[in-house]
Amino acid sequence: MAPMASFDPFPVLSTPRLRLRALDLGDAERVFRLRSDPEVMRYIGRAPDGSLAASEQHLAGILASIREGTSIGWGITLKESGELIGTGGFVRWNKPHCWAEIGYALLPAFWGQGIMTEALRAMLPFGFASMDLHRVEAQLDPENRASARVLERLGFVREGQHRQNWCHEGQFTDTAVYGLLRGELKPAAA
């Protein structure tokens, strides 16, 4: 199966508690709340957004790459209220080699509730089936143990560590590399 060339119509994903939907420029204030939070950005290796305009620019980039069919990102919303509480998706989609990197962020008020694990359980099968991915990779700060636990719960394997390959605010940091192959996604615990 050849990888899909576009995400039109946009694939809305659903879980027991969440609805993963298309982002739009109307989400800029919520995305700013997420990307301006120092706790959220702590392990991302980028400064928090300093203005709503920076978040609007980030959103515009996501929307352009979706239109171009080079990546896909969802807004993670609560089913009951529709509140946007995070984002996630596939970036750096290498179509010829059937892999992509997964990235995600969640407002701190929702940490520790299994929300990101639930959201990724919807995104990963989409990537394997609809994007024809063979491999999904995650790169994270080795100090981000909460994110590592989410990945390990899903079946990702820590494959190695790039030494001092990222520079943020004059500090070089390492990057832990996790991988998940098609067929390795762990089932949800009963």
Buried (B, 14 or more C-beta within 10 A) or exposed (E): EEBBEEBEEEBEBEBEBBBBBBBEEEBBEBBBBBBBBEEBBEBBBEEBBEEBEBBBEBBEEBBEBBEEBBBBBBBBBBEEEEEBBBBBBBBEBEBEEBBBBBBBBBBEEBEEEBBBBBBBBBBBEBBBEBBBBEBBBBBBBBEBEEBBEBBEBBBBEBEEEEEEEBEEEEEEBBBBBBBBBBEBBEEEEE
